Amino acid sequence: MKLAFLFHPVKDLQESQRYYEGLGMTEAWREGNQVMGLSMPDCEVQLMIEEDELELGPGGVFVVDSVDQFYDDNETRLHFVKTPCSIPPGRYAIYKDEAGNPIRIIDFTNKD
């Protein structure tokens, strides 16, 4: 697993974009009008903001080779709150650690 993003759910993407850009971040990518990545100076990890999952709160997004394989290997020992699903770049799932923090995993298997 490799940390790729810090995930922050937001109520308003445009308002949040202005806020974070005011702190010196720049838009790195965007998917529609609900999710975008922001680059931070001198940092490989990006901030991902999205108008979704407000109830789960912020957390890390980790890249794995295969979300489905990770789920199959760990479904009985980890508490998954979102089972693997398709998203534009690949597959995505969420589990919670022992303290209740959301851990998001993603793979980039969609080559289309």
A tleap script that builds the chain and sets N, CA, C and O, in Angstrom:
source leaprc.protein.ff14SB
mol = sequence {
  NMET LYS LEU ALA PHE LEU PHE HIE PRO VAL
  LYS ASP LEU GLN GLU SER GLN ARG TYR TYR
  GLU GLY LEU GLY MET THR GLU ALA TRP ARG
  GLU GLY ASN GLN VAL MET GLY LEU SER MET
  PRO ASP CYS GLU VAL GLN LEU MET ILE GLU
  GLU ASP GLU LEU GLU LEU GLY PRO GLY GLY
  VAL PHE VAL VAL ASP SER VAL ASP GLN PHE
  TYR ASP ASP ASN GLU THR ARG LEU HIE PHE
  VAL LYS THR PRO CYS SER ILE PRO PRO GLY
  ARG TYR ALA ILE TYR LYS ASP GLU ALA GLY
  ASN PRO ILE ARG ILE ILE ASP PHE THR ASN
  LYS CASP
}
set mol.1.N position { 0.839 -1.184 0.000 }
set mol.1.CA position { 0.000 0.000 0.000 }
set mol.1.C position { 0.881 1.244 0.000 }
set mol.1.O position { 1.922 1.305 0.655 }
set mol.2.N position { 0.423 2.225 -0.759 }
set mol.2.CA position { 1.150 3.483 -0.828 }
set mol.2.C position { 0.150 4.624 -0.695 }
set mol.2.O position { -0.871 4.648 -1.383 }
set mol.3.N position { 0.444 5.566 0.190 }
set mol.3.CA position { -0.435 6.715 0.374 }
set mol.3.C position { -0.377 7.587 -0.871 }
set mol.3.O position { 0.698 8.031 -1.276 }
set mol.4.N position { -1.537 7.833 -1.478 }
set mol.4.CA position { -1.612 8.666 -2.680 }
set mol.4.C position { -2.306 9.989 -2.422 }
set mol.4.O position { -1.914 11.025 -2.959 }
set mol.5.N position { -3.353 9.945 -1.584 }
set mol.5.CA position { -4.165 11.136 -1.347 }
set mol.5.C position { -4.535 11.252 0.121 }
set mol.5.O position { -4.651 10.252 0.830 }
set mol.6.N position { -4.715 12.480 0.564 }
set mol.6.CA position { -5.434 12.759 1.793 }
set mol.6.C position { -6.829 13.146 1.349 }
set mol.6.O position { -6.995 14.090 0.577 }
set mol.7.N position { -7.820 12.441 1.820 }
set mol.7.CA position { -9.202 12.656 1.386 }
set mol.7.C position { -9.924 13.568 2.374 }
set mol.7.O position { -9.929 13.320 3.580 }
set mol.8.N position { -10.531 14.624 1.844 }
set mol.8.CA position { -11.358 15.513 2.648 }
set mol.8.C position { -12.715 15.651 1.977 }
set mol.8.O position { -12.805 16.214 0.886 }
set mol.9.N position { -13.768 15.150 2.604 }
set mol.9.CA position { -15.103 15.394 2.051 }
set mol.9.C position { -15.468 16.860 2.257 }
set mol.9.O position { -15.154 17.445 3.294 }
set mol.10.N position { -16.128 17.447 1.272 }
set mol.10.CA position { -16.489 18.863 1.348 }
set mol.10.C position { -17.954 19.043 0.961 }
set mol.10.O position { -18.533 18.209 0.265 }
set mol.11.N position { -18.542 20.143 1.421 }
set mol.11.CA position { -19.935 20.448 1.085 }
set mol.11.C position { -20.050 21.141 -0.262 }
set mol.11.O position { -21.047 20.969 -0.962 }
set mol.12.N position { -19.037 21.928 -0.636 }
set mol.12.CA position { -19.072 22.697 -1.878 }
set mol.12.C position { -17.691 22.661 -2.517 }
set mol.12.O position { -16.744 23.250 -1.997 }
set mol.13.N position { -17.580 21.968 -3.643 }
set mol.13.CA position { -16.283 21.770 -4.285 }
set mol.13.C position { -15.649 23.084 -4.714 }
set mol.13.O position { -14.464 23.301 -4.458 }
set mol.14.N position { -16.397 23.959 -5.353 }
set mol.14.CA position { -15.827 25.223 -5.834 }
set mol.14.C position { -15.358 26.104 -4.681 }
set mol.14.O position { -14.282 26.698 -4.748 }
set mol.15.N position { -16.155 26.188 -3.637 }
set mol.15.CA position { -15.765 26.988 -2.473 }
set mol.15.C position { -14.496 26.419 -1.833 }
set mol.15.O position { -13.588 27.163 -1.462 }
set mol.16.N position { -14.450 25.106 -1.710 }
set mol.16.CA position { -13.279 24.461 -1.127 }
set mol.16.C position { -12.046 24.626 -2.007 }
set mol.16.O position { -10.939 24.812 -1.502 }
set mol.17.N position { -12.237 24.558 -3.320 }
set mol.17.CA position { -11.118 24.765 -4.234 }
set mol.17.C position { -10.511 26.152 -4.027 }
set mol.17.O position { -9.290 26.290 -3.949 }
set mol.18.N position { -11.347 27.164 -3.940 }
set mol.18.CA position { -10.840 28.526 -3.717 }
set mol.18.C position { -10.071 28.607 -2.398 }
set mol.18.O position { -9.022 29.247 -2.319 }
set mol.19.N position { -10.603 27.951 -1.366 }
set mol.19.CA position { -9.948 27.974 -0.056 }
set mol.19.C position { -8.551 27.351 -0.135 }
set mol.19.O position { -7.570 27.958 0.293 }
set mol.20.N position { -8.469 26.143 -0.682 }
set mol.20.CA position { -7.177 25.443 -0.721 }
set mol.20.C position { -6.196 26.102 -1.686 }
set mol.20.O position { -4.992 26.111 -1.428 }
set mol.21.N position { -6.690 26.651 -2.787 }
set mol.21.CA position { -5.793 27.374 -3.684 }
set mol.21.C position { -5.256 28.631 -3.004 }
set mol.21.O position { -4.134 29.056 -3.282 }
set mol.22.N position { -6.049 29.225 -2.119 }
set mol.22.CA position { -5.581 30.367 -1.340 }
set mol.22.C position { -4.459 29.995 -0.391 }
set mol.22.O position { -3.712 30.863 0.062 }
set mol.23.N position { -4.334 28.702 -0.083 }
set mol.23.CA position { -3.244 28.211 0.761 }
set mol.23.C position { -2.030 27.776 -0.054 }
set mol.23.O position { -1.059 27.259 0.497 }
set mol.24.N position { -2.091 27.988 -1.380 }
set mol.24.CA position { -0.949 27.676 -2.231 }
set mol.24.C position { -1.030 26.361 -2.980 }
set mol.24.O position { -0.067 25.978 -3.644 }
set mol.25.N position { -2.153 25.658 -2.895 }
set mol.25.CA position { -2.306 24.404 -3.626 }
set mol.25.C position { -2.807 24.706 -5.035 }
set mol.25.O position { -3.402 25.755 -5.282 }
set mol.26.N position { -2.557 23.765 -5.966 }
set mol.26.CA position { -3.002 23.931 -7.343 }
set mol.26.C position { -3.755 22.694 -7.811 }
set mol.26.O position { -3.473 21.577 -7.376 }
set mol.27.N position { -4.716 22.910 -8.702 }
set mol.27.CA position { -5.499 21.790 -9.224 }
set mol.27.C position { -4.593 20.848 -10.004 }
set mol.27.O position { -3.853 21.276 -10.890 }
set mol.28.N position { -4.656 19.560 -9.666 }
set mol.28.CA position { -3.856 18.550 -10.346 }
set mol.28.C position { -4.708 17.747 -11.323 }
set mol.28.O position { -4.228 17.369 -12.392 }
set mol.29.N position { -5.949 17.486 -10.976 }
set mol.29.CA position { -6.869 16.730 -11.819 }
set mol.29.C position { -8.291 16.941 -11.311 }
set mol.29.O position { -8.502 17.440 -10.205 }
set mol.30.N position { -9.256 16.554 -12.132 }
set mol.30.CA position { -10.664 16.701 -11.777 }
set mol.30.C position { -11.460 15.603 -12.466 }
set mol.30.O position { -11.172 15.230 -13.603 }
set mol.31.N position { -12.467 15.089 -11.763 }
set mol.31.CA position { -13.422 14.154 -12.345 }
set mol.31.C position { -14.804 14.755 -12.156 }
set mol.31.O position { -15.375 14.699 -11.067 }
set mol.32.N position { -15.328 15.325 -13.214 }
set mol.32.CA position { -16.649 15.931 -13.152 }
set mol.32.C position { -16.670 17.136 -12.226 }
set mol.32.O position { -15.675 17.842 -12.071 }
set mol.33.N position { -17.822 17.351 -11.616 }
set mol.33.CA position { -18.011 18.491 -10.728 }
set mol.33.C position { -18.055 18.101 -9.263 }
set mol.33.O position { -18.472 18.898 -8.422 }
set mol.34.N position { -17.623 16.866 -8.940 }
set mol.34.CA position { -17.720 16.410 -7.559 }
set mol.34.C position { -16.398 16.073 -6.894 }
set mol.34.O position { -16.329 16.019 -5.666 }
set mol.35.N position { -15.352 15.846 -7.666 }
set mol.35.CA position { -14.084 15.410 -7.063 }
set mol.35.C position { -12.902 16.016 -7.815 }
set mol.35.O position { -12.914 16.133 -9.040 }
set mol.36.N position { -11.893 16.392 -7.051 }
set mol.36.CA position { -10.668 16.905 -7.663 }
set mol.36.C position { -9.472 16.640 -6.758 }
set mol.36.O position { -9.605 16.440 -5.551 }
set mol.37.N position { -8.309 16.647 -7.381 }
set mol.37.CA position { -7.066 16.517 -6.649 }
set mol.37.C position { -6.316 17.827 -6.678 }
set mol.37.O position { -6.331 18.544 -7.679 }
set mol.38.N position { -5.664 18.135 -5.581 }
set mol.38.CA position { -4.872 19.354 -5.459 }
set mol.38.C position { -3.444 18.986 -5.091 }
set mol.38.O position { -3.204 18.182 -4.191 }
set mol.39.N position { -2.501 19.591 -5.805 }
set mol.39.CA position { -1.087 19.378 -5.506 }
set mol.39.C position { -0.655 20.374 -4.446 }
set mol.39.O position { -1.081 21.529 -4.422 }
set mol.40.N position { 0.208 19.881 -3.572 }
set mol.40.CA position { 0.773 20.724 -2.527 }
set mol.40.C position { 2.252 20.920 -2.814 }
set mol.40.O position { 2.922 19.983 -3.248 }
set mol.41.N position { 2.770 22.106 -2.585 }
set mol.41.CA position { 4.190 22.346 -2.854 }
set mol.41.C position { 5.091 21.345 -2.112 }
set mol.41.O position { 4.881 21.056 -0.934 }
set mol.42.N position { 6.086 20.829 -2.820 }
set mol.42.CA position { 7.100 19.939 -2.238 }
set mol.42.C position { 6.519 18.690 -1.583 }
set mol.42.O position { 7.044 18.219 -0.574 }
set mol.43.N position { 5.432 18.147 -2.152 }
set mol.43.CA position { 4.795 16.970 -1.564 }
set mol.43.C position { 4.256 16.074 -2.679 }
set mol.43.O position { 3.586 16.550 -3.596 }
set mol.44.N position { 4.552 14.773 -2.595 }
set mol.44.CA position { 4.043 13.826 -3.585 }
set mol.44.C position { 2.579 13.479 -3.350 }
set mol.44.O position { 1.852 13.188 -4.300 }
set mol.45.N position { 2.145 13.506 -2.112 }
set mol.45.CA position { 0.762 13.169 -1.771 }
set mol.45.C position { -0.129 14.352 -2.129 }
set mol.45.O position { 0.201 15.501 -1.836 }
set mol.46.N position { -1.250 14.063 -2.759 }
set mol.46.CA position { -2.190 15.109 -3.137 }
set mol.46.C position { -3.366 15.151 -2.167 }
set mol.46.O position { -3.673 14.163 -1.499 }
set mol.47.N position { -4.012 16.299 -2.101 }
set mol.47.CA position { -5.259 16.441 -1.353 }
set mol.47.C position { -6.395 16.169 -2.323 }
set mol.47.O position { -6.488 16.807 -3.372 }
set mol.48.N position { -7.260 15.225 -1.976 }
set mol.48.CA position { -8.425 14.915 -2.795 }
set mol.48.C position { -9.647 15.442 -2.065 }
set mol.48.O position { -9.903 15.056 -0.924 }
set mol.49.N position { -10.410 16.330 -2.717 }
set mol.49.CA position { -11.640 16.833 -2.120 }
set mol.49.C position { -12.811 16.342 -2.958 }
set mol.49.O position { -12.742 16.285 -4.185 }
set mol.50.N position { -13.890 15.990 -2.262 }
set mol.50.CA position { -15.044 15.412 -2.955 }
set mol.50.C position { -16.323 15.740 -2.213 }
set mol.50.O position { -16.360 15.772 -0.983 }
set mol.51.N position { -17.359 15.979 -2.975 }
set mol.51.CA position { -18.684 16.226 -2.412 }
set mol.51.C position { -19.376 14.880 -2.180 }
set mol.51.O position { -20.384 14.574 -2.817 }
set mol.52.N position { -18.830 14.088 -1.273 }
set mol.52.CA position { -19.373 12.759 -0.987 }
set mol.52.C position { -18.778 12.263 0.329 }
set mol.52.O position { -17.755 12.768 0.792 }
set mol.53.N position { -19.424 11.286 0.911 }
set mol.53.CA position { -18.934 10.595 2.108 }
set mol.53.C position { -18.660 11.527 3.279 }
set mol.53.O position { -17.729 11.302 4.052 }
set mol.54.N position { -19.472 12.578 3.412 }
set mol.54.CA position { -19.303 13.506 4.523 }
set mol.54.C position { -19.370 12.797 5.869 }
set mol.54.O position { -18.647 13.146 6.803 }
set mol.55.N position { -20.244 11.800 5.959 }
set mol.55.CA position { -20.439 11.110 7.230 }
set mol.55.C position { -19.235 10.272 7.662 }
set mol.55.O position { -19.080 9.978 8.847 }
set mol.56.N position { -18.386 9.887 6.712 }
set mol.56.CA position { -17.216 9.071 7.054 }
set mol.56.C position { -16.035 9.906 7.524 }
set mol.56.O position { -15.193 9.425 8.282 }
set mol.57.N position { -15.972 11.138 7.083 }
set mol.57.CA position { -14.878 12.003 7.487 }
set mol.57.C position { -13.634 11.824 6.649 }
set mol.57.O position { -13.603 11.002 5.733 }
set mol.58.N position { -12.601 12.601 6.965 }
set mol.58.CA position { -11.355 12.564 6.195 }
set mol.58.C position { -10.520 11.331 6.515 }
set mol.58.O position { -10.744 10.642 7.510 }
set mol.59.N position { -9.553 11.078 5.644 }
set mol.59.CA position { -8.643 9.963 5.867 }
set mol.59.C position { -7.724 9.777 4.674 }
set mol.59.O position { -7.793 10.527 3.700 }
set mol.60.N position { -6.880 8.790 4.756 }
set mol.60.CA position { -5.945 8.500 3.680 }
set mol.60.C position { -6.579 7.646 2.601 }
set mol.60.O position { -7.499 6.869 2.857 }
set mol.61.N position { -6.066 7.805 1.384 }
set mol.61.CA position { -6.434 6.950 0.254 }
set mol.61.C position { -5.151 6.254 -0.183 }
set mol.61.O position { -4.182 6.901 -0.582 }
set mol.62.N position { -5.161 4.936 -0.103 }
set mol.62.CA position { -3.973 4.143 -0.379 }
set mol.62.C position { -4.143 3.357 -1.671 }
set mol.62.O position { -5.196 2.768 -1.914 }
set mol.63.N position { -3.114 3.351 -2.487 }
set mol.63.CA position { -3.115 2.583 -3.726 }
set mol.63.C position { -2.685 1.154 -3.415 }
set mol.63.O position { -1.688 0.925 -2.730 }
set mol.64.N position { -3.448 0.205 -3.925 }
set mol.64.CA position { -3.106 -1.214 -3.838 }
set mol.64.C position { -3.106 -1.771 -5.264 }
set mol.64.O position { -3.672 -1.160 -6.171 }
set mol.65.N position { -2.479 -2.913 -5.458 }
set mol.65.CA position { -2.450 -3.510 -6.799 }
set mol.65.C position { -3.845 -3.887 -7.267 }
set mol.65.O position { -4.205 -3.659 -8.421 }
set mol.66.N position { -4.631 -4.468 -6.360 }
set mol.66.CA position { -5.979 -4.905 -6.694 }
set mol.66.C position { -6.876 -4.750 -5.470 }
set mol.66.O position { -6.672 -5.411 -4.452 }
set mol.67.N position { -7.867 -3.873 -5.579 }
set mol.67.CA position { -8.830 -3.705 -4.484 }
set mol.67.C position { -9.573 -5.008 -4.229 }
set mol.67.O position { -9.793 -5.386 -3.079 }
set mol.68.N position { -9.960 -5.694 -5.300 }
set mol.68.CA position { -10.702 -6.947 -5.139 }
set mol.68.C position { -9.876 -8.003 -4.417 }
set mol.68.O position { -10.395 -8.714 -3.556 }
set mol.69.N position { -8.605 -8.111 -4.759 }
set mol.69.CA position { -7.744 -9.089 -4.084 }
set mol.69.C position { -7.530 -8.695 -2.623 }
set mol.69.O position { -7.561 -9.554 -1.741 }
set mol.70.N position { -7.313 -7.409 -2.361 }
set mol.70.CA position { -7.152 -6.930 -0.985 }
set mol.70.C position { -8.403 -7.250 -0.176 }
set mol.70.O position { -8.306 -7.709 0.963 }
set mol.71.N position { -9.556 -7.015 -0.746 }
set mol.71.CA position { -10.826 -7.316 -0.071 }
set mol.71.C position { -10.933 -8.820 0.203 }
set mol.71.O position { -11.246 -9.229 1.321 }
set mol.72.N position { -10.675 -9.636 -0.816 }
set mol.72.CA position { -10.762 -11.092 -0.640 }
set mol.72.C position { -9.816 -11.584 0.451 }
set mol.72.O position { -10.165 -12.479 1.220 }
set mol.73.N position { -8.623 -11.004 0.520 }
set mol.73.CA position { -7.629 -11.423 1.509 }
set mol.73.C position { -7.952 -10.939 2.925 }
set mol.73.O position { -7.466 -11.518 3.897 }
set mol.74.N position { -8.766 -9.886 3.055 }
set mol.74.CA position { -8.957 -9.245 4.359 }
set mol.74.C position { -10.397 -9.065 4.812 }
set mol.74.O position { -10.630 -8.489 5.874 }
set mol.75.N position { -11.371 -9.539 4.040 }
set mol.75.CA position { -12.763 -9.251 4.376 }
set mol.75.C position { -13.200 -9.809 5.727 }
set mol.75.O position { -14.115 -9.260 6.341 }
set mol.76.N position { -12.586 -10.865 6.199 }
set mol.76.CA position { -12.999 -11.429 7.487 }
set mol.76.C position { -12.294 -10.795 8.679 }
set mol.76.O position { -12.751 -10.947 9.812 }
set mol.77.N position { -11.193 -10.090 8.449 }
set mol.77.CA position { -10.476 -9.496 9.578 }
set mol.77.C position { -10.575 -7.972 9.653 }
set mol.77.O position { -10.255 -7.384 10.686 }
set mol.78.N position { -11.014 -7.330 8.572 }
set mol.78.CA position { -11.192 -5.881 8.565 }
set mol.78.C position { -12.672 -5.543 8.464 }
set mol.78.O position { -13.461 -6.319 7.925 }
set mol.79.N position { -13.043 -4.371 8.990 }
set mol.79.CA position { -14.433 -3.926 8.962 }
set mol.79.C position { -14.668 -3.035 7.739 }
set mol.79.O position { -14.442 -1.826 7.790 }
set mol.80.N position { -15.122 -3.642 6.648 }
set mol.80.CA position { -15.386 -2.885 5.428 }
set mol.80.C position { -16.736 -2.186 5.530 }
set mol.80.O position { -17.752 -2.805 5.847 }
set mol.81.N position { -16.724 -0.874 5.253 }
set mol.81.CA position { -17.961 -0.094 5.251 }
set mol.81.C position { -18.410 0.209 3.827 }
set mol.81.O position { -19.532 0.664 3.605 }
set mol.82.N position { -17.532 -0.046 2.869 }
set mol.82.CA position { -17.875 0.040 1.450 }
set mol.82.C position { -17.114 -1.066 0.742 }
set mol.82.O position { -15.884 -1.059 0.695 }
set mol.83.N position { -17.851 -2.010 0.198 }
set mol.83.CA position { -17.217 -3.115 -0.513 }
set mol.83.C position { -16.722 -2.623 -1.875 }
set mol.83.O position { -17.131 -1.556 -2.334 }
set mol.84.N position { -15.853 -3.388 -2.517 }
set mol.84.CA position { -15.284 -2.935 -3.784 }
set mol.84.C position { -16.350 -2.519 -4.798 }
set mol.84.O position { -17.359 -3.196 -4.993 }
set mol.85.N position { -16.085 -1.385 -5.430 }
set mol.85.CA position { -16.978 -0.865 -6.464 }
set mol.85.C position { -16.129 -0.214 -7.548 }
set mol.85.O position { -14.963 0.117 -7.334 }
set mol.86.N position { -16.731 -0.042 -8.699 }
set mol.86.CA position { -16.029 0.578 -9.827 }
set mol.86.C position { -16.136 2.092 -9.756 }
set mol.86.O position { -17.189 2.644 -9.439 }
set mol.87.N position { -15.035 2.743 -10.055 }
set mol.87.CA position { -14.966 4.199 -10.203 }
set mol.87.C position { -14.184 4.450 -11.486 }
set mol.87.O position { -13.551 3.529 -12.002 }
set mol.88.N position { -14.208 5.680 -12.019 }
set mol.88.CA position { -13.550 5.883 -13.319 }
set mol.88.C position { -12.117 5.347 -13.445 }
set mol.88.O position { -11.805 4.739 -14.469 }
set mol.89.N position { -11.225 5.541 -12.452 }
set mol.89.CA position { -9.864 5.025 -12.674 }
set mol.89.C position { -9.676 3.537 -12.376 }
set mol.89.O position { -8.653 2.971 -12.761 }
set mol.90.N position { -10.627 2.886 -11.705 }
set mol.90.CA position { -10.443 1.476 -11.368 }
set mol.90.C position { -11.449 0.982 -10.358 }
set mol.90.O position { -12.655 1.008 -10.603 }
set mol.91.N position { -10.940 0.519 -9.194 }
set mol.91.CA position { -11.805 -0.042 -8.143 }
set mol.91.C position { -11.504 0.683 -6.833 }
set mol.91.O position { -10.429 1.256 -6.654 }
set mol.92.N position { -12.490 0.644 -5.907 }
set mol.92.CA position { -12.439 1.449 -4.689 }
set mol.92.C position { -13.172 0.726 -3.585 }
set mol.92.O position { -14.184 0.073 -3.839 }
set mol.93.N position { -12.675 0.830 -2.350 }
set mol.93.CA position { -13.350 0.267 -1.174 }
set mol.93.C position { -12.899 1.054 0.053 }
set mol.93.O position { -11.907 1.782 0.019 }
set mol.94.N position { -13.659 0.888 1.140 }
set mol.94.CA position { -13.328 1.571 2.396 }
set mol.94.C position { -13.498 0.597 3.550 }
set mol.94.O position { -14.490 -0.129 3.625 }
set mol.95.N position { -12.523 0.588 4.443 }
set mol.95.CA position { -12.668 -0.127 5.706 }
set mol.95.C position { -12.290 0.822 6.832 }
set mol.95.O position { -11.702 1.876 6.591 }
set mol.96.N position { -12.623 0.451 8.054 }
set mol.96.CA position { -12.281 1.279 9.208 }
set mol.96.C position { -11.233 0.576 10.054 }
set mol.96.O position { -11.260 -0.642 10.228 }
set mol.97.N position { -10.309 1.376 10.576 }
set mol.97.CA position { -9.307 0.811 11.473 }
set mol.97.C position { -9.928 0.608 12.855 }
set mol.97.O position { -11.113 0.875 13.054 }
set mol.98.N position { -9.130 0.140 13.797 }
set mol.98.CA position { -9.646 -0.182 15.136 }
set mol.98.C position { -10.175 1.030 15.883 }
set mol.98.O position { -10.969 0.876 16.811 }
set mol.99.N position { -9.753 2.242 15.500 }
set mol.99.CA position { -10.227 3.470 16.140 }
set mol.99.C position { -11.434 4.065 15.409 }
set mol.99.O position { -11.966 5.097 15.819 }
set mol.100.N position { -11.862 3.411 14.326 }
set mol.100.CA position { -13.014 3.891 13.575 }
set mol.100.C position { -12.683 4.865 12.457 }
set mol.100.O position { -13.586 5.460 11.868 }
set mol.101.N position { -11.403 5.035 12.156 }
set mol.101.CA position { -10.990 5.935 11.074 }
set mol.101.C position { -11.160 5.254 9.718 }
set mol.101.O position { -10.812 4.082 9.569 }
set mol.102.N position { -11.691 5.974 8.729 }
set mol.102.CA position { -11.842 5.358 7.405 }
set mol.102.C position { -10.508 5.240 6.687 }
set mol.102.O position { -9.718 6.183 6.658 }
set mol.103.N position { -10.269 4.076 6.110 }
set mol.103.CA position { -9.101 3.811 5.280 }
set mol.103.C position { -9.634 3.474 3.894 }
set mol.103.O position { -10.302 2.457 3.705 }
set mol.104.N position { -9.336 4.322 2.942 }
set mol.104.CA position { -9.815 4.126 1.585 }
set mol.104.C position { -8.715 3.476 0.757 }
set mol.104.O position { -7.544 3.840 0.866 }
set mol.105.N position { -9.101 2.516 -0.066 }
set mol.105.CA position { -8.137 1.870 -0.967 }
set mol.105.C position { -8.641 2.022 -2.395 }
set mol.105.O position { -9.844 2.033 -2.656 }
set mol.106.N position { -7.695 2.135 -3.297 }
set mol.106.CA position { -8.014 2.331 -4.713 }
set mol.106.C position { -6.998 1.601 -5.545 }
set mol.106.O position { -5.845 1.440 -5.143 }
set mol.107.N position { -7.431 1.156 -6.718 }
set mol.107.CA position { -6.461 0.688 -7.712 }
set mol.107.C position { -6.760 1.426 -9.015 }
set mol.107.O position { -7.830 2.011 -9.183 }
set mol.108.N position { -5.828 1.388 -9.901 }
set mol.108.CA position { -5.967 2.090 -11.176 }
set mol.108.C position { -6.012 1.065 -12.299 }
set mol.108.O position { -5.217 1.120 -13.238 }
set mol.109.N position { -6.952 0.129 -12.192 }
set mol.109.CA position { -7.029 -0.983 -13.133 }
set mol.109.C position { -7.860 -0.679 -14.367 }
set mol.109.O position { -7.849 -1.468 -15.312 }
set mol.110.N position { -8.573 0.429 -14.394 }
set mol.110.CA position { -9.379 0.771 -15.564 }
set mol.110.C position { -8.477 1.414 -16.603 }
set mol.110.O position { -8.087 2.574 -16.466 }
set mol.111.N position { -8.159 0.688 -17.602 }
set mol.111.CA position { -7.225 1.161 -18.638 }
set mol.111.C position { -7.943 1.851 -19.799 }
set mol.111.O position { -7.290 2.280 -20.750 }
set mol.112.N position { -9.257 1.967 -19.742 }
set mol.112.CA position { -10.015 2.584 -20.851 }
set mol.112.C position { -9.787 4.062 -20.958 }
set mol.112.O position { -10.353 4.712 -21.837 }
savepdb mol mol.pdb
quit
